[in-house]
């Protein structure tokens, strides 16, 4: 990447020693090393991600067909049912209430007997 030889490194070290002094130079070198390590890791992760995206883009895409919806599944709570379903349930409720109730005591006894099984 950078064509830095031995003498260039010695020159940089000497300048750093003169400018920063012997107390600060190790701390600054350590921090600089951490920054270089982070930059290398970031570059490596970026390269890996780009290669993976290119690889995924080169693959042939499969056509996804969702499974058919089941008609007997209840809608989630808070969701209104379809208008046609609401009309059907309203029509069924009306036919159940339209049937006249028998007030005959004998008919009621017969219904009670058939319900209890005796």
C-alpha positions as CSV (number, residue, x, y, z in Angstrom):
1,X,0.0,0.0,0.0
2,X,2.5,2.6,1.2
3,X,6.0,2.0,0.0
4,X,7.7,2.8,3.3
5,X,11.2,1.5,3.9
6,X,13.3,1.0,7.0
7,X,14.9,4.5,6.9
8,X,11.6,6.2,6.5
9,X,10.3,4.5,9.6
10,X,13.4,5.5,11.5
11,X,13.0,9.1,10.4
12,X,9.3,9.2,11.5
13,X,10.2,7.6,14.8
14,X,13.0,10.2,15.4
15,X,10.7,13.1,14.5
16,X,8.0,11.7,16.8
17,X,10.5,11.3,19.6
18,X,11.7,14.9,19.3
19,X,8.1,16.4,19.0
20,X,6.3,14.3,21.6
21,X,9.0,13.3,23.9
22,X,9.8,9.9,25.5
23,X,6.7,10.0,27.8
24,X,4.0,10.5,25.2
25,X,5.5,8.6,22.3
26,X,4.5,5.0,23.5
27,X,1.0,6.1,24.3
28,X,0.5,7.8,20.9
29,X,2.1,4.8,19.1
30,X,-0.3,2.5,20.9
31,X,-3.3,4.6,20.0
32,X,-2.2,4.9,16.4
33,X,-1.9,1.1,16.3
34,X,-5.4,0.7,17.5
35,X,-6.8,3.1,14.9
36,X,-4.9,1.3,12.1
37,X,-6.3,-2.0,13.4
38,X,-9.9,-0.7,13.4
39,X,-9.4,0.8,9.9
40,X,-8.2,-2.6,8.6
41,X,-11.1,-4.5,10.3
42,X,-13.6,-2.0,8.8
43,X,-12.1,-2.3,5.4
44,X,-12.1,-6.1,5.6
45,X,-15.8,-6.2,6.7
46,X,-16.7,-3.8,3.9
47,X,-14.9,-5.9,1.3
48,X,-16.6,-9.1,2.6
49,X,-20.0,-7.5,2.6
50,X,-19.6,-6.2,-1.0
51,X,-18.3,-9.6,-2.2
52,X,-21.3,-11.3,-0.6
53,X,-23.8,-8.9,-2.2
54,X,-22.2,-9.3,-5.6
55,X,-22.3,-13.1,-5.1
56,X,-26.0,-13.0,-4.1
57,X,-26.8,-10.8,-7.1
58,X,-25.1,-13.2,-9.5
59,X,-27.2,-16.1,-8.4
60,X,-30.3,-16.8,-10.4
61,X,-33.4,-15.6,-8.5
62,X,-36.0,-18.2,-7.7
63,X,-39.6,-17.2,-8.1
64,X,-41.3,-17.3,-4.8
65,X,-45.0,-18.2,-4.8
66,X,-46.8,-17.8,-1.5
67,X,-49.0,-20.6,-0.4
68,X,-52.7,-20.1,-1.0
69,X,-54.7,-18.5,1.8
70,X,-57.0,-20.8,3.7
71,X,-60.6,-19.7,3.9
72,X,-61.2,-21.0,7.3
73,X,-58.6,-19.0,9.1
74,X,-59.9,-16.2,11.3
75,X,-58.6,-12.7,10.7
76,X,-56.2,-11.4,13.4
77,X,-57.7,-9.4,16.3
78,X,-58.6,-5.9,15.3
79,X,-58.9,-6.6,11.6
80,X,-62.3,-6.3,10.0
81,X,-63.6,-9.3,8.1
82,X,-64.3,-8.9,4.3
83,X,-67.5,-7.2,3.4
84,X,-68.9,-10.4,1.8
85,X,-68.3,-12.4,5.0
86,X,-70.0,-9.7,7.1
87,X,-73.0,-9.8,4.8
88,X,-73.3,-13.6,5.0
89,X,-73.1,-13.6,8.8
90,X,-75.7,-10.9,9.0
91,X,-78.0,-12.9,6.7
92,X,-77.6,-16.0,8.9
93,X,-78.4,-14.0,12.0
94,X,-81.6,-12.7,10.4
95,X,-82.8,-16.1,9.4
96,X,-82.3,-17.4,12.9
97,X,-84.3,-14.6,14.4
98,X,-87.1,-14.8,11.8
99,X,-88.1,-18.2,12.9
100,X,-91.2,-17.9,15.2
101,X,-90.8,-19.2,18.7
102,X,-93.5,-21.6,19.9
103,X,-95.1,-20.5,23.1
104,X,-96.9,-23.8,23.5
105,X,-95.9,-25.5,26.8
106,X,-96.0,-29.0,25.2
107,X,-93.5,-28.0,22.5
108,X,-91.2,-26.5,25.2
109,X,-91.3,-29.8,27.2
110,X,-90.5,-31.8,24.1
111,X,-87.5,-29.6,23.4
112,X,-86.3,-29.9,27.0
113,X,-86.7,-33.7,26.8
114,X,-84.8,-33.9,23.6
115,X,-82.0,-31.7,25.1
116,X,-81.6,-33.9,28.2
117,X,-81.9,-37.1,26.3
118,X,-84.9,-38.6,28.2
